[in-house]
Amino acid sequence: MAEQLTFDLPARPAQGLDDFLVTPSNANAMATIESWENWPNSKLVLVGDEGTGKTHLTHVWAGLTGAQIIPARDLPQTRVEDLAGRSIALEDADQIAGQADAENALFHLHNLVLAEGGALLLTARTAPSRWGLTLPDLRSRMEGTTLARLDPPDDMLLSAVLVKLFHDRQITVPLNLIDYLLPRMERSLAEASRVVSVLDQAALSEGRALTRTLAARVLDNSE
């Protein structure tokens, strides 16, 4: 009988500080978020590829500061003047480049929040110099903002995330399954979630335990 791994982890997904798994791939970004009161000019751009944990770390910062989280795409419909002095986390800021209404809204949000003592966190896939902003004043402010980077998840983080995702589904996993999955999957938290979902569905549909043999067959067929 295969040895089983069991972890004392939450039974449901969570995005708080205690649920953020710190490994070398994200330790520097986490330390920067925790020391937010020391950010130059009270602002930061958090950069990382999709699936590196930007959203989770944004929620961690919101929990520390009481900040409001706003998707950048919602800026044109947001009453920016109501946010003066508040701490704001703006997600996917790079996606508004070239949209005049959104760029103008971000420019005013930046000035109102910081002038009244708030703090501003922006997330993006790349550094502001690569966003393609067309409003010169906004571009200069964004390019002058301190950066923190999230690297692609390392093996330590992916292993812990996989075990947690299986545990969230009330599945204990064989010791050899995680080691089998790591070199066969894309290095992202989103891919970890997809793999766990696919394997769970396969095990349920066949009415059998999740094993390395089952995982090998399912993943080979999905390629």
Secondary structure in CASP SS format (residue, H / E / C, confidence):
PFRMAT SS
TARGET T0000
AUTHOR 0000-0000-0000
METHOD secondary structure of the structure
MODEL  1
M C 1.00
A C 1.00
E C 1.00
Q E 1.00
L E 1.00
T C 1.00
F C 1.00
D C 1.00
L C 1.00
P C 1.00
A C 1.00
R C 1.00
P C 1.00
A C 1.00
Q C 1.00
G C 1.00
L H 1.00
D H 1.00
D H 1.00
F C 1.00
L C 1.00
V C 1.00
T C 1.00
P C 1.00
S C 1.00
N C 1.00
A H 1.00
N H 1.00
A H 1.00
M H 1.00
A H 1.00
T H 1.00
I H 1.00
E H 1.00
S C 1.00
W H 1.00
E H 1.00
N H 1.00
W C 1.00
P H 1.00
N H 1.00
S H 1.00
K E 1.00
L E 1.00
V E 1.00
L E 1.00
V E 1.00
G E 1.00
D C 1.00
E C 1.00
G C 1.00
T C 1.00
G C 1.00
K H 1.00
T H 1.00
H H 1.00
L H 1.00
T H 1.00
H H 1.00
V H 1.00
W H 1.00
A H 1.00
G H 1.00
L H 1.00
T H 1.00
G C 1.00
A C 1.00
Q E 1.00
I E 1.00
I E 1.00
P E 1.00
A H 1.00
R H 1.00
D H 1.00
L H 1.00
P H 1.00
Q H 1.00
T C 1.00
R C 1.00
V H 1.00
E H 1.00
D H 1.00
L H 1.00
A C 1.00
G C 1.00
R C 1.00
S C 1.00
I E 1.00
A E 1.00
L E 1.00
E E 1.00
D C 1.00
A H 1.00
D H 1.00
Q H 1.00
I H 1.00
A C 1.00
G C 1.00
Q C 1.00
A H 1.00
D H 1.00
A H 1.00
E H 1.00
N H 1.00
A H 1.00
L H 1.00
F H 1.00
H H 1.00
L H 1.00
H H 1.00
N H 1.00
L H 1.00
V H 1.00
L H 1.00
A H 1.00
E C 1.00
G C 1.00
G C 1.00
A C 1.00
L E 1.00
L E 1.00
L E 1.00
T E 1.00
A E 1.00
R C 1.00
T C 1.00
A C 1.00
P H 1.00
S H 1.00
R H 1.00
W C 1.00
G C 1.00
L C 1.00
T C 1.00
L C 1.00
P H 1.00
D H 1.00
L H 1.00
R H 1.00
S H 1.00
R H 1.00
M H 1.00
E H 1.00
G C 1.00
T C 1.00
T C 1.00
L E 1.00
A E 1.00
R E 1.00
L E 1.00
D C 1.00
P C 1.00
P C 1.00
D C 1.00
D H 1.00
M H 1.00
L H 1.00
L H 1.00
S H 1.00
A H 1.00
V H 1.00
L H 1.00
V H 1.00
K H 1.00
L H 1.00
F H 1.00
H H 1.00
D H 1.00
R C 1.00
Q C 1.00
I C 1.00
T C 1.00
V E 1.00
P E 1.00
L H 1.00
N H 1.00
L H 1.00
I H 1.00
D H 1.00
Y H 1.00
L H 1.00
L H 1.00
P H 1.00
R H 1.00
M C 1.00
E C 1.00
R C 1.00
S C 1.00
L H 1.00
A H 1.00
E H 1.00
A H 1.00
S H 1.00
R H 1.00
V H 1.00
V H 1.00
S H 1.00
V H 1.00
L H 1.00
D H 1.00
Q H 1.00
A H 1.00
A H 1.00
L H 1.00
S H 1.00
E H 1.00
G C 1.00
R C 1.00
A C 1.00
L C 1.00
T C 1.00
R H 1.00
T H 1.00
L H 1.00
A H 1.00
A H 1.00
R H 1.00
V H 1.00
L H 1.00
D H 1.00
N H 1.00
S H 1.00
E C 1.00
END
